Amino acid sequence: TKLILLDSLLQEKKISKSVSEMSRWQAVFKHGRALSTNKRAEQDNSGSMGAVVGSVSAAALGYKLYSEKEKYLVQAKGVEVTYEQKSFDNRMRQYNTPDMVFNYFASLQMVDKTGIKTTMMSPLDFFGSITPDCSIHPGAGSGVYEEISDEKLKTLRLDKSPVEGSILNEIGKNGLISYADYCFLLSLLSTPIRFVDTAFNLFDLTGDEKINAKEFAYVSTKMSHKLGGFGTYTDVDQSAILASNSGLLNYLFGKDRSKCLSRDGFRMLQKGLLDEIIQLEFNEYDIEKSGSISEGDFCRFLLNKTKIPPGQKAKMLKRVDNIWPKKARGISFPSFKNFFLVLASGTELERGLFFLDVENIGVDLEEFRKVASWVSHNELSPHTAEVVFVLLDDAREGRIHKESVGPVLFDWRKPRGYDKSSIHVQLGQLEI
């Protein structure tokens, strides 16, 4: 018994030190795996005593993680994210329903006075949930939450976005992100710029050119995918949403829910959110903070999480590196942003290429630039278009075809979950 208690104290001391230095999910993963290994070894040596040691050690870990909430610090500084963690996070984003993705990446639970718990996201939890290979804020894991009471919400310190004028930071100042908020923000990001007014009209139920809190609550609940289908809407649902500690609702409509969101405000919300997400993704590659990335890194961004075989990817990247070794001219942030908007527009790019390529002979460089400009509402730089062309033109004939474009550009949205929440427009037999 003394040995068991001594082992438990030693385990807790080691875990206590690591928890203060690492994010919660890594502490749970690392020490949970270590405890399982120790448990198996001790079972081989001493039978049931190993199981007791493992149980007591796990209890010590659980108590330590529970007591950690007194710090109210949800942060993961200086922690290297493993390849296994990134791979698991990527599979969660791409292959699971929005409600499962939300539960996996959310790291907080609000506990009201009656003990009812509501799972919530921090602003950077949201960024992690839509960014493949995210290293600045990995997933916490389903069921691994920091419990926060209403009284302690004001003292909660969250990871902050480094982007100046951050929309996510403004939302964080006003509270947390609920599941309905998550579905709305994801839909807003995945809506092509040219259809943002259509999205506004869906929320503006009364047609008075502004959205109030009740309209927002109704539409965001109905569009929220839940297990077995999409959300219902009752007076109970409306009351729960309007009374929640939603940072998004507080930011848009005020804590008393008296403000309204205009059409211009809706557009600016989408623009500000897109600008921030793009800047954060760009920063993942711009390690030196120079304002530009190499042509090779830009192409790696395009190929990231595509289903192209590794050998073919290597050949595509080699073509680019042969022309632009290391960091030649580079891709500036404005050019990166313009092409990100092209990728985020999804089927709009596909429709434009089909329109220009009815003969099925492919499109040349200038035709590709023209389509990209239609989609992003910004002129694509000749250098960026040339880099993309070199990457995709396997035959080196000066034309790219839908077959080579599809796996890279058309499927880019899927690892981010954009395809699950995008707006769909149908006119007769035409569906967008």
Backbone hydrogen bonds in HBPLUS format (Angstrom, degrees):
<---DONOR---> <-ACCEPTOR-->    atom                        ^
c    i                          cat <-CA-CA->   ^        H-A-AA   ^      H-
h    n   atom  resd res      DA  || num        DHA   H-A  angle D-A-AA Bond
n    s   type  num  typ     dist DA aas  dist angle  dist       angle   num
A0005-LEU N   A0001-THR O   2.98 MM   4  6.30 163.2  2.01 153.7 157.0     1
A0006-LEU N   A0002-LYS O   2.88 MM   4  6.06 160.2  1.92 150.4 156.3     2
A0007-ASP N   A0003-LEU O   2.91 MM   4  6.06 161.2  1.94 147.2 152.4     3
A0008-SER N   A0004-ILE O   2.97 MM   4  6.22 153.1  2.05 146.4 154.1     4
A0009-LEU N   A0005-LEU O   3.00 MM   4  6.28 156.5  2.06 149.0 154.4     5
A0010-LEU N   A0006-LEU O   3.01 MM   4  6.27 159.9  2.05 152.0 157.3     6
A0011-GLN N   A0007-ASP O   2.93 MM   4  6.12 159.6  1.97 149.4 155.1     7
A0012-GLU N   A0008-SER O   2.94 MM   4  6.15 159.0  1.98 147.9 153.6     8
A0013-LYS N   A0009-LEU O   2.99 MM   4  6.19 153.7  2.06 145.8 152.5     9
A0014-LYS N   A0010-LEU O   3.08 MM   4  6.34 162.9  2.11 151.2 154.8    10
A0015-ILE N   A0011-GLN O   2.93 MM   4  6.11 162.0  1.96 151.1 156.7    11
A0016-SER N   A0012-GLU O   2.76 MM   4  5.85 155.1  1.82 146.9 154.1    12
A0017-LYS N   A0013-LYS O   3.23 MM   4  6.43 157.9  2.28 145.0 149.0    13
A0018-SER N   A0014-LYS O   3.16 MM   4  6.44 160.6  2.20 146.9 152.1    14
A0019-VAL N   A0015-ILE O   2.85 MM   4  5.98 158.7  1.90 157.1 162.3    15
A0021-GLU N   A0018-SER O   3.00 MM   3  5.14 140.7  2.16 101.2 112.9    16
A0022-MET N   A0018-SER O   2.85 MM   4  5.90 137.3  2.03 155.3 167.5    17
A0027-ALA N   A0023-SER O   3.14 MM   4  6.42 157.7  2.20 153.5 160.0    18
A0028-VAL N   A0024-ARG O   2.97 MM   4  6.19 166.4  1.99 158.1 161.4    19
A0029-PHE N   A0025-TRP O   2.86 MM   4  5.97 161.7  1.89 143.7 149.6    20
A0030-LYS N   A0026-GLN O   2.80 MM   4  5.76 169.8  1.81 148.3 151.9    21
A0031-HIS N   A0027-ALA O   3.02 MM   4  5.87 160.1  2.06 144.0 149.0    22
A0032-GLY N   A0028-VAL O   2.77 MM   4  5.35 139.7  1.93 131.1 143.7    23
A0033-ARG N   A0029-PHE O   3.04 MM   4  6.01 155.3  2.10 137.9 144.1    24
A0034-ALA N   A0030-LYS O   2.98 MM   4  6.24 152.2  2.05 140.4 149.0    25
A0035-LEU N   A0031-HIS O   2.78 MM   4  5.89 158.1  1.83 145.0 150.4    26
A0036-SER N   A0032-GLY O   3.01 MM   4  6.20 151.0  2.10 139.1 147.2    27
A0037-THR N   A0033-ARG O   2.98 MM   4  6.25 156.0  2.03 147.6 153.6    28
A0038-ASN N   A0034-ALA O   2.87 MM   4  6.12 166.5  1.89 153.1 156.8    29
A0039-LYS N   A0035-LEU O   2.78 MM   4  5.86 151.0  1.86 142.0 151.1    30
A0040-ARG N   A0036-SER O   3.02 MM   4  6.28 155.9  2.08 145.7 150.8    31
A0041-ALA N   A0037-THR O   3.06 MM   4  6.35 162.6  2.09 151.8 156.3    32
A0042-GLU N   A0038-ASN O   2.93 MM   4  6.12 162.2  1.96 152.2 156.9    33
A0043-GLN N   A0039-LYS O   2.95 MM   4  6.12 144.9  2.08 143.9 153.6    34
A0044-ASP N   A0040-ARG O   3.14 MM   4  6.44 147.7  2.25 143.3 150.9    35
A0045-ASN N   A0041-ALA O   3.26 MM   4  6.59 144.6  2.39 140.1 149.2    36
A0046-SER N   A0042-GLU O   2.74 MM   4  5.78 166.7  1.76 154.9 158.8    37
A0047-GLY N   A0043-GLN O   3.04 MM   4  4.37 134.7  2.25 123.6 120.6    38
A0049-MET N   A0046-SER O   3.34 MM   3  5.76 152.6  2.42 137.8 130.6    39
A0050-GLY N   A0047-GLY O   3.33 MM   3  6.14 143.8  2.48 118.9 124.3    40
A0051-ALA N   A0048-SER O   3.06 MM   3  5.27 121.0  2.43 101.9 116.0    41
A0052-VAL N   A0048-SER O   3.22 MM   4  6.60 153.0  2.29 151.1 158.4    42
A0053-VAL N   A0049-MET O   3.01 MM   4  6.30 161.8  2.04 152.6 157.1    43
A0054-GLY N   A0050-GLY O   2.92 MM   4  6.15 166.4  1.94 153.1 156.5    44
A0055-SER N   A0051-ALA O   2.97 MM   4  6.13 157.2  2.02 145.1 151.2    45
A0056-VAL N   A0052-VAL O   2.91 MM   4  6.14 166.6  1.93 156.7 159.9    46
A0057-SER N   A0053-VAL O   2.92 MM   4  6.06 162.8  1.95 152.7 157.9    47
A0058-ALA N   A0054-GLY O   2.90 MM   4  6.03 155.9  1.96 145.0 151.9    48
A0059-ALA N   A0055-SER O   2.92 MM   4  6.15 149.9  2.01 143.9 152.4    49
A0060-ALA N   A0056-VAL O   2.95 MM   4  6.27 150.0  2.04 144.9 153.1    50
A0061-LEU N   A0057-SER O   2.96 MM   4  6.29 153.1  2.04 147.1 154.4    51
A0062-GLY N   A0058-ALA O   2.87 MM   4  6.16 160.7  1.90 149.6 154.7    52
A0063-TYR N   A0059-ALA O   2.90 MM   4  6.15 159.7  1.94 150.5 155.4    53
A0064-LYS N   A0060-ALA O   2.98 MM   4  6.15 156.4  2.03 144.8 151.5    54
A0065-LEU N   A0061-LEU O   2.92 MM   4  6.18 164.5  1.94 157.2 160.7    55
A0066-TYR N   A0062-GLY O   2.94 MM   4  6.10 150.4  2.03 143.4 152.1    56
A0067-SER N   A0063-TYR O   2.88 MM   4  6.11 158.6  1.93 149.6 155.0    57
A0068-GLU N   A0064-LYS O   2.99 MM   4  6.17 129.5  2.26 138.6 152.2    58
A0069-LYS N   A0066-TYR O   3.27 MM   3  5.94 159.0  2.32 113.1 118.0    59
A0070-GLU N   A0067-SER O   3.15 MM   3  5.93 167.1  2.17 120.0 123.7    60
A0071-LYS N   A0068-GLU O   2.99 MM   3  5.84 162.9  2.02 124.9 129.2    61
A0072-TYR N   A0069-LYS O   3.03 MM   3  5.18 136.1  2.23 101.9 113.7    62
A0157-ARG N   A0072-TYR O   3.11 MM  85  6.27 167.1  2.13 155.3 159.2    63
A0074-VAL N   A0157-ARG O   3.23 MM  83  6.46 172.2  2.23 175.6 177.7    64
A0086-LYS N   A0082-THR O   3.08 MM   4  6.39 163.1  2.11 150.7 154.8    65
A0087-SER N   A0083-TYR O   2.92 MM   4  6.11 161.7  1.95 151.1 156.3    66
A0088-PHE N   A0084-GLU O   2.99 MM   4  6.18 159.4  2.03 148.2 153.3    67
A0089-ASP N   A0085-GLN O   2.93 MM   4  6.13 164.0  1.96 151.6 156.4    68
A0090-ASN N   A0086-LYS O   2.86 MM   4  6.06 155.4  1.92 149.4 156.4    69
A0091-ARG N   A0087-SER O   3.09 MM   4  6.36 155.2  2.16 145.6 151.2    70
A0092-MET N   A0088-PHE O   3.07 MM   4  6.34 154.7  2.14 148.5 155.5    71
A0093-ARG N   A0089-ASP O   3.06 MM   4  6.37 159.2  2.10 152.7 157.3    72
A0094-GLN N   A0090-ASN O   3.14 MM   4  6.31 167.1  2.16 152.3 155.1    73
A0095-TYR N   A0091-ARG O   3.03 MM   4  5.81 165.4  2.05 149.9 153.8    74
A0100-MET N   A0097-THR O   3.01 MM   3  5.41 123.6  2.34 110.3 124.2    75
A0101-VAL N   A0097-THR O   3.00 MM   4  6.30 156.9  2.06 156.9 164.3    76
A0102-PHE N   A0098-PRO O   2.90 MM   4  6.04 160.1  1.94 149.0 154.2    77
A0103-ASN N   A0099-ASP O   3.12 MM   4  6.30 163.8  2.15 141.7 145.6    78
A0104-TYR N   A0100-MET O   3.06 MM   4  6.19 143.3  2.20 139.9 149.4    79
A0105-PHE N   A0101-VAL O   3.05 MM   4  6.26 164.0  2.08 156.4 159.1    80
A0106-ALA N   A0102-PHE O   2.85 MM   4  5.74 146.1  1.97 153.8 161.9    81
A0141-GLY N   A0104-TYR O   2.93 MM  37  4.64 148.3  2.03 159.2 157.3    82
A0146-GLU N   A0107-SER O   2.75 MM  39  6.04 150.8  1.84 134.2 141.3    83
A0108-LEU N   A0120-MET O   3.30 MM  12  5.20 152.2  2.38 164.3 156.2    84
A0120-MET N   A0108-LEU O   2.86 MM  12  5.20 171.8  1.87 138.4 140.0    85
A0109-GLN N   A0146-GLU O   2.91 MM  37  5.95 150.7  1.99 146.7 141.0    86
A0148-ILE N   A0109-GLN O   2.78 MM  39  5.96 167.3  1.80 164.7 164.7    87
A0110-MET N   A0118-THR O   2.81 MM   8  5.09 157.7  1.86 152.3 147.3    88
A0118-THR N   A0110-MET O   2.83 MM   8  5.09 150.7  1.92 142.3 152.1    89
A0111-VAL N   A0148-ILE O   2.85 MM  37  5.97 154.7  1.92 147.3 150.3    90
A0112-ASP N   A0116-ILE O   3.06 MM   4  5.58 163.2  2.09 152.5 152.9    91
A0115-GLY N   A0112-ASP O   2.98 MM   3  5.31 160.8  2.02 112.0 118.0    92
A0121-MET N   A0177-ILE O   2.80 MM  56  4.83 160.9  1.84 140.2 146.9    93
A0177-ILE N   A0121-MET O   2.88 MM  56  4.83 172.2  1.89 148.1 149.1    94
A0125-ASP N   A0122-SER O   3.01 MM   3  5.04 133.5  2.23 100.5 114.1    95
A0126-PHE N   A0122-SER O   3.25 MM   4  6.67 149.2  2.35 151.3 158.6    96
A0127-PHE N   A0123-PRO O   3.29 MM   4  6.73 151.9  2.37 138.9 145.8    97
A0128-GLY N   A0124-LEU O   3.00 MM   4  6.13 162.0  2.03 141.0 145.6    98
A0129-SER N   A0125-ASP O   3.00 MM   4  6.23 137.7  2.18 141.8 153.3    99
A0129-SER N   A0126-PHE O   3.07 MM   3  5.09 126.4  2.37  95.4 109.6   100
A0130-ILE N   A0127-PHE O   3.22 MM   3  5.60 158.7  2.27 110.1 116.2   101
A0144-VAL N   A0141-GLY O   3.10 MM   3  5.57 162.3  2.13 136.3 136.1   102
A0152-LYS N   A0149-SER O   3.16 MM   3  5.30 126.7  2.46  98.9 112.0   103
A0153-LEU N   A0150-ASP O   3.37 MM   3  5.32 156.9  2.43  98.4 105.1   104
A0155-THR N   A0152-LYS O   3.12 MM   3  5.47 140.5  2.28 106.4 117.1   105
A0156-LEU N   A0153-LEU O   3.19 MM   3  5.25 159.8  2.23 104.4 110.5   106
A0170-GLU N   A0166-SER O   3.24 MM   4  6.41 150.1  2.34 133.0 140.6   107
A0171-ILE N   A0167-ILE O   2.94 MM   4  6.28 155.6  2.00 152.7 159.4   108
A0172-GLY N   A0168-LEU O   2.90 MM   4  6.13 154.9  1.97 143.7 151.3   109
A0173-LYS N   A0169-ASN O   2.92 MM   4  6.20 140.8  2.07 143.9 153.8   110
A0174-ASN N   A0171-ILE O   3.03 MM   3  5.30 138.4  2.21 103.2 115.0   111
A0175-GLY N   A0172-GLY O   3.39 MM   3  5.21 158.7  2.44  97.1 103.1   112
A0176-LEU N   A0245-ASN O   3.25 MM  69  6.47 166.9  2.27 166.3 162.4   113
A0247-GLY N   A0176-LEU O   2.51 MM  71  4.62 168.7  1.52 141.0 144.8   114
A0182-TYR N   A0178-SER O   2.92 MM   4  6.19 155.6  1.98 147.5 154.2   115
A0183-CYS N   A0179-TYR O   3.04 MM   4  6.36 160.4  2.08 152.8 156.4   116
A0184-PHE N   A0180-ALA O   3.08 MM   4  6.32 154.4  2.15 144.1 151.2   117
A0185-LEU N   A0181-ASP O   2.86 MM   4  6.13 170.4  1.87 162.3 163.7   118
A0186-LEU N   A0182-TYR O   2.95 MM   4  6.07 161.1  1.98 151.9 157.4   119
A0187-SER N   A0183-CYS O   3.03 MM   4  6.13 155.1  2.09 140.4 147.3   120
A0188-LEU N   A0184-PHE O   2.86 MM   4  6.10 153.0  1.94 151.4 159.6   121
A0189-LEU N   A0185-LEU O   3.03 MM   4  6.24 156.4  2.09 146.5 151.8   122
A0190-SER N   A0186-LEU O   3.08 MM   4  6.24 148.4  2.18 142.9 151.4   123
A0195-PHE N   A0192-PRO O   2.86 MM   3  5.46 156.7  1.91 119.3 127.1   124
A0196-VAL N   A0193-ILE O   3.22 MM   3  5.34 171.3  2.23 112.5 113.5   125
A0198-THR N   A0195-PHE O   3.05 MM   3  5.15 122.8  2.39  97.2 111.9   126
A0199-ALA N   A0195-PHE O   3.11 MM   4  6.53 153.2  2.18 150.3 157.3   127
A0200-PHE N   A0196-VAL O   2.98 MM   4  6.29 153.1  2.05 143.2 150.7   128
A0201-ASN N   A0197-ASP O   2.97 MM   4  6.24 156.6  2.03 145.1 150.7   129
A0202-LEU N   A0198-THR O   3.19 MM   4  6.51 141.2  2.35 142.0 151.7   130
A0202-LEU N   A0199-ALA O   3.15 MM   3  5.21 126.9  2.45  95.9 109.4   131
A0203-PHE N   A0200-PHE O   3.01 MM   3  5.33 132.4  2.24 105.5 117.9   132
A0204-ASP N   A0200-PHE O   2.93 MM   4  6.17 146.3  2.05 151.0 161.9   133
A0205-LEU N   A0203-PHE O   2.90 MM   2  5.60 128.5  2.17 109.8  94.1   134
A0207-GLY N   A0204-ASP O   3.22 MM   3  5.37 148.8  2.33 102.9 112.0   135
A0211-ILE N   A0261-LEU O   2.81 MM  50  4.97 157.2  1.86 135.7 143.2   136
A0261-LEU N   A0211-ILE O   2.85 MM  50  4.97 159.2  1.89 140.1 147.0   137
A0216-PHE N   A0212-ASN O   3.03 MM   4  6.28 162.9  2.05 155.8 161.1   138
A0217-ALA N   A0213-ALA O   2.88 MM   4  6.07 158.9  1.93 147.2 153.1   139
A0218-TYR N   A0214-LYS O   2.99 MM   4  6.15 159.1  2.03 147.0 152.1   140
A0219-VAL N   A0215-GLU O   3.07 MM   4  6.29 176.8  2.08 158.6 158.1   141
A0220-SER N   A0216-PHE O   2.92 MM   4  5.87 165.2  1.94 153.4 158.2   142
A0221-THR N   A0217-ALA O   3.15 MM   4  6.01 147.4  2.26 136.1 143.8   143
A0222-LYS N   A0218-TYR O   3.13 MM   4  6.34 160.1  2.17 147.0 152.5   144
A0223-MET N   A0219-VAL O   3.01 MM   4  6.19 143.0  2.15 150.2 159.9   145
A0224-SER N   A0221-THR O   3.24 MM   3  5.25 158.4  2.29 102.8 109.3   146
A0231-GLY N   A0224-SER O   2.93 MM   7  5.42 137.8  2.11 142.4 155.3   147
A0226-LYS N   A0229-GLY O   2.62 MM   3  5.40 156.6  1.67 155.4 164.1   148
A0229-GLY N   A0226-LYS O   2.88 MM   3  5.40 163.7  1.90 144.4 142.6   149
A0238-GLN N   A0234-THR O   2.99 MM   4  6.32 164.2  2.02 154.0 157.8   150
A0239-SER N   A0235-ASP O   2.99 MM   4  6.10 162.9  2.02 142.1 146.9   151
A0240-ALA N   A0236-VAL O   2.93 MM   4  6.11 157.9  1.98 148.8 155.1   152
A0241-ILE N   A0237-ASP O   3.00 MM   4  6.20 159.9  2.04 152.3 157.2   153
A0242-LEU N   A0238-GLN O   2.97 MM   4  6.12 173.2  1.97 157.2 159.2   154
A0243-ALA N   A0239-SER O   3.03 MM   4  6.01 140.0  2.20 140.0 149.7   155
A0244-SER N   A0241-ILE O   3.19 MM   3  5.19 160.6  2.23 104.1 110.0   156
A0250-ASN N   A0246-SER O   3.01 MM   4  6.17 164.6  2.03 148.9 153.7   157
A0251-TYR N   A0247-GLY O   2.89 MM   4  5.92 149.3  1.99 138.4 147.1   158
A0252-LEU N   A0248-LEU O   2.89 MM   4  6.08 159.7  1.93 152.9 157.8   159
A0253-PHE N   A0249-LEU O   2.76 MM   4  5.55 164.6  1.78 150.7 156.2   160
A0254-GLY N   A0250-ASN O   2.98 MM   4  4.40 134.2  2.20 115.7 120.8   161
A0259-LYS N   A0253-PHE O   3.09 MM   6  4.32 164.5  2.11 130.6 126.5   162
A0257-ARG N   A0254-GLY O   2.98 MM   3  4.99 158.3  2.03 105.3 112.0   163
A0266-PHE N   A0262-SER O   2.89 MM   4  6.12 146.5  2.00 144.8 153.6   164
A0267-ARG N   A0263-ARG O   3.00 MM   4  6.34 157.2  2.06 149.1 154.7   165
A0268-MET N   A0264-ASP O   2.91 MM   4  6.15 160.5  1.95 149.3 154.7   166
A0269-LEU N   A0265-GLY O   2.91 MM   4  6.07 143.8  2.05 139.2 149.0   167
A0270-GLN N   A0266-PHE O   3.14 MM   4  6.46 160.5  2.18 148.6 152.3   168
A0271-LYS N   A0267-ARG O   2.94 MM   4  6.21 165.1  1.97 152.6 157.1   169
A0272-GLY N   A0268-MET O   2.82 MM   4  5.89 167.1  1.84 148.2 152.1   170
A0273-LEU N   A0269-LEU O   2.99 MM   4  6.06 158.7  2.03 146.9 152.9   171
A0274-LEU N   A0270-GLN O   2.87 MM   4  6.01 166.6  1.89 153.2 157.3   172
A0275-ASP N   A0271-LYS O   2.87 MM   4  5.99 166.5  1.89 152.3 156.7   173
A0276-GLU N   A0272-GLY O   3.12 MM   4  6.23 153.5  2.19 139.0 145.5   174
A0277-ILE N   A0273-LEU O   3.01 MM   4  6.24 169.0  2.03 155.5 158.1   175
A0278-ILE N   A0274-LEU O   2.91 MM   4  6.02 164.9  1.93 156.9 161.3   176
A0279-GLN N   A0275-ASP O   2.98 MM   4  6.11 155.8  2.04 141.2 148.0   177
A0280-LEU N   A0276-GLU O   2.93 MM   4  6.17 160.1  1.97 153.8 158.8   178
A0281-GLU N   A0277-ILE O   3.01 MM   4  6.25 158.2  2.06 147.4 153.1   179
A0282-PHE N   A0278-ILE O   2.89 MM   4  6.07 158.8  1.93 149.9 156.4   180
A0283-ASN N   A0279-GLN O   2.91 MM   4  6.12 153.1  1.99 146.4 153.5   181
A0284-GLU N   A0281-GLU O   3.11 MM   3  5.24 137.3  2.30  99.3 111.0   182
A0285-TYR N   A0282-PHE O   3.01 MM   3  5.56 145.9  2.12 112.6 121.5   183
A0286-ASP N   A0282-PHE O   2.90 MM   4  6.10 151.3  1.99 148.7 158.0   184
A0289-LYS N   A0286-ASP O   3.14 MM   3  5.32 158.5  2.19 106.4 113.0   185
A0333-PHE N   A0291-GLY O   3.22 MM  42  5.96 135.4  2.43 159.8 151.2   186
A0293-ILE N   A0331-ILE O   2.97 MM  38  5.28 156.1  2.03 137.0 141.3   187
A0331-ILE N   A0293-ILE O   2.71 MM  38  5.28 160.4  1.75 157.3 164.4   188
A0298-PHE N   A0294-SER O   3.02 MM   4  6.30 155.8  2.08 148.1 155.1   189
A0299-CYS N   A0295-GLU O   3.03 MM   4  6.30 153.7  2.10 145.4 151.8   190
A0300-ARG N   A0296-GLY O   2.90 MM   4  6.20 146.8  2.01 144.5 154.7   191
A0301-PHE N   A0297-ASP O   2.92 MM   4  6.18 148.9  2.01 145.4 153.4   192
A0302-LEU N   A0298-PHE O   3.11 MM   4  6.48 147.1  2.22 139.6 148.2   193
A0303-LEU N   A0299-CYS O   2.89 MM   4  6.14 152.5  1.96 147.9 155.4   194
A0304-ASN N   A0300-ARG O   2.90 MM   4  5.77 122.4  2.24 139.9 152.6   195
A0306-THR N   A0303-LEU O   3.04 MM   3  5.45 164.9  2.07 135.4 132.7   196
A0312-GLN N   A0309-PRO O   3.08 MM   3  5.45 118.9  2.47 107.7 121.7   197
A0313-LYS N   A0309-PRO O   3.02 MM   4  6.32 158.8  2.07 156.2 163.1   198
A0314-ALA N   A0310-PRO O   2.96 MM   4  6.19 157.8  2.01 150.0 155.2   199
A0315-LYS N   A0311-GLY O   3.18 MM   4  6.49 152.5  2.26 142.9 149.5   200
A0316-MET N   A0312-GLN O   2.99 MM   4  6.27 157.7  2.04 151.2 157.2   201
A0317-LEU N   A0313-LYS O   2.93 MM   4  6.19 163.1  1.95 157.1 161.2   202
A0318-LYS N   A0314-ALA O   2.93 MM   4  6.05 146.4  2.05 141.1 150.8   203
A0319-ARG N   A0315-LYS O   3.17 MM   4  6.43 150.8  2.26 145.6 151.4   204
A0321-ASP N   A0317-LEU O   2.87 MM   4  6.16 163.7  1.90 154.1 158.7   205
A0322-ASN N   A0318-LYS O   2.90 MM   4  5.99 147.0  2.01 147.6 155.2   206
A0323-ILE N   A0320-VAL O   3.19 MM   3  5.45 129.8  2.45 101.3 113.4   207
A0324-TRP N   A0320-VAL O   2.86 MM   4  6.02 167.9  1.87 159.5 163.6   208
A0336-PHE N   A0332-SER O   2.92 MM   4  6.17 158.5  1.97 153.2 160.0   209
A0337-LYS N   A0333-PHE O   2.79 MM   4  5.97 161.6  1.82 159.6 164.5   210
A0338-ASN N   A0334-PRO O   2.99 MM   4  6.21 161.2  2.03 146.3 150.7   211
A0339-PHE N   A0335-SER O   3.16 MM   4  6.41 159.7  2.21 147.2 151.9   212
A0340-PHE N   A0336-PHE O   2.90 MM   4  6.09 148.6  2.00 147.1 156.9   213
A0341-LEU N   A0337-LYS O   3.03 MM   4  6.33 156.1  2.09 153.7 158.5   214
A0342-VAL N   A0338-ASN O   3.23 MM   4  6.56 140.5  2.39 134.7 145.2   215
A0343-LEU N   A0339-PHE O   2.98 MM   4  6.30 160.7  2.02 152.6 156.3   216
A0344-ALA N   A0340-PHE O   2.83 MM   4  6.08 158.1  1.88 152.9 159.6   217
A0345-SER N   A0342-VAL O   3.25 MM   3  5.39 145.4  2.38  99.5 109.3   218
A0346-GLY N   A0343-LEU O   3.25 MM   3  5.85 168.0  2.26 115.8 119.5   219
A0348-GLU N   A0345-SER O   3.21 MM   3  5.58 169.2  2.22 130.7 128.1   220
A0349-LEU N   A0346-GLY O   3.15 MM   3  5.96 137.0  2.34 122.7 129.2   221
A0351-ARG N   A0347-THR O   2.77 MM   4  5.95 159.9  1.81 152.3 156.9   222
A0352-GLY N   A0348-GLU O   3.05 MM   4  6.22 160.7  2.09 145.1 150.1   223
A0353-LEU N   A0349-LEU O   3.03 MM   4  6.26 158.7  2.07 151.6 156.6   224
A0354-PHE N   A0350-GLU O   3.01 MM   4  6.21 156.1  2.07 147.4 154.2   225
A0355-PHE N   A0351-ARG O   2.92 MM   4  6.12 150.9  2.01 146.2 154.6   226
A0356-LEU N   A0352-GLY O   3.14 MM   4  6.42 151.6  2.23 144.6 150.6   227
A0357-ASP N   A0353-LEU O   2.96 MM   4  5.94 123.7  2.29 137.0 151.6   228
A0357-ASP N   A0354-PHE O   3.25 MM   3  5.02 137.7  2.44  90.6 102.5   229
A0360-ASN N   A0357-ASP O   3.04 MM   3  5.21 157.0  2.09 105.2 112.6   230
A0363-VAL N   A0400-ILE O   2.96 MM  37  5.58 154.1  2.03 151.5 154.6   231
A0400-ILE N   A0363-VAL O   3.00 MM  37  5.58 157.2  2.05 151.8 153.8   232
A0368-PHE N   A0364-ASP O   2.97 MM   4  6.17 154.7  2.03 152.5 159.9   233
A0369-ARG N   A0365-LEU O   3.01 MM   4  6.31 158.5  2.06 149.3 154.9   234
A0370-LYS N   A0366-GLU O   3.01 MM   4  6.18 150.7  2.09 142.0 149.9   235
A0371-VAL N   A0367-GLU O   3.04 MM   4  6.34 160.7  2.08 150.3 153.9   236
A0372-ALA N   A0368-PHE O   2.99 MM   4  6.21 167.2  2.01 154.6 158.2   237
A0373-SER N   A0369-ARG O   2.99 MM   4  6.16 150.1  2.08 144.5 152.2   238
A0374-TRP N   A0370-LYS O   3.10 MM   4  6.40 150.0  2.19 145.4 153.2   239
A0375-VAL N   A0371-VAL O   3.09 MM   4  6.39 158.5  2.13 152.7 157.9   240
A0376-SER N   A0372-ALA O   2.99 MM   4  6.12 172.2  1.99 155.1 156.8   241
A0377-HIS N   A0373-SER O   2.97 MM   4  5.35 135.4  2.18 135.6 143.8   242
A0385-ALA N   A0381-SER O   3.08 MM   4  6.35 168.2  2.10 159.3 162.5   243
A0386-GLU N   A0382-PRO O   2.91 MM   4  6.06 151.1  1.99 144.0 152.2   244
A0387-VAL N   A0383-HIS O   2.98 MM   4  6.27 156.1  2.04 150.9 156.6   245
A0388-VAL N   A0384-THR O   3.05 MM   4  6.34 165.2  2.07 154.0 157.3   246
A0389-PHE N   A0385-ALA O   2.92 MM   4  6.10 152.9  1.99 144.1 152.3   247
A0390-VAL N   A0386-GLU O   2.92 MM   4  6.18 161.9  1.95 152.7 156.4   248
A0391-LEU N   A0387-VAL O   3.05 MM   4  6.28 156.7  2.10 147.9 154.5   249
A0392-LEU N   A0388-VAL O   3.00 MM   4  6.22 153.3  2.08 149.1 155.4   250
A0393-ASP N   A0389-PHE O   2.79 MM   4  5.62 145.8  1.90 156.6 163.1   251
A0394-ASP N   A0392-LEU O   2.94 MM   2  5.77 125.7  2.24 111.9  95.9   252
A0396-ARG N   A0393-ASP O   3.17 MM   3  5.17 147.3  2.28  99.6 109.4   253
A0404-SER N   A0401-HIS O   3.04 MM   3  5.56 131.8  2.28 110.0 121.3   254
A0405-VAL N   A0401-HIS O   3.00 MM   4  6.24 151.3  2.09 152.8 162.0   255
A0406-GLY N   A0402-LYS O   2.88 MM   4  5.70 163.9  1.91 148.8 152.0   256
A0408-VAL N   A0405-VAL O   3.09 MM   3  5.60 138.5  2.27 114.3 125.9   257
A0409-LEU N   A0405-VAL O   2.78 MM   4  5.64 157.3  1.83 169.2 175.1   258
A0410-PHE N   A0406-GLY O   3.11 MM   4  4.65 122.1  2.46 112.2 127.8   259
A0411-ASP N   A0406-GLY O   3.14 MM   5  6.35 138.9  2.32 173.9 174.0   260
A0414-LYS N   A0411-ASP O   3.22 MM   3  5.72 143.8  2.36 112.7 121.2   261
A0416-ARG N   A0413-ARG O   3.10 MM   3  5.51 144.5  2.23 111.4 122.0   262
A0418-TYR N   A0413-ARG O   3.22 MM   5  5.15 143.7  2.36 149.9 142.0   263
A0417-GLY N   A0414-LYS O   3.03 MM   3  5.16 158.0  2.08 109.4 116.4   264
A0420-LYS N   A0417-GLY O   3.19 MM   3  5.55 152.1  2.27 107.4 115.3   265
A0421-SER N   A0418-TYR O   3.34 MM   3  5.69 151.5  2.42 107.5 114.5   266
A0432-ILE N   A0425-VAL O   2.61 MM   7  4.98 166.5  1.63 157.5 162.7   267
A0427-LEU N   A0430-LEU O   2.70 MM   3  5.12 163.0  1.73 158.0 163.8   268
A0430-LEU N   A0427-LEU O   2.95 MM   3  5.12 153.8  2.02 133.1 130.2   269
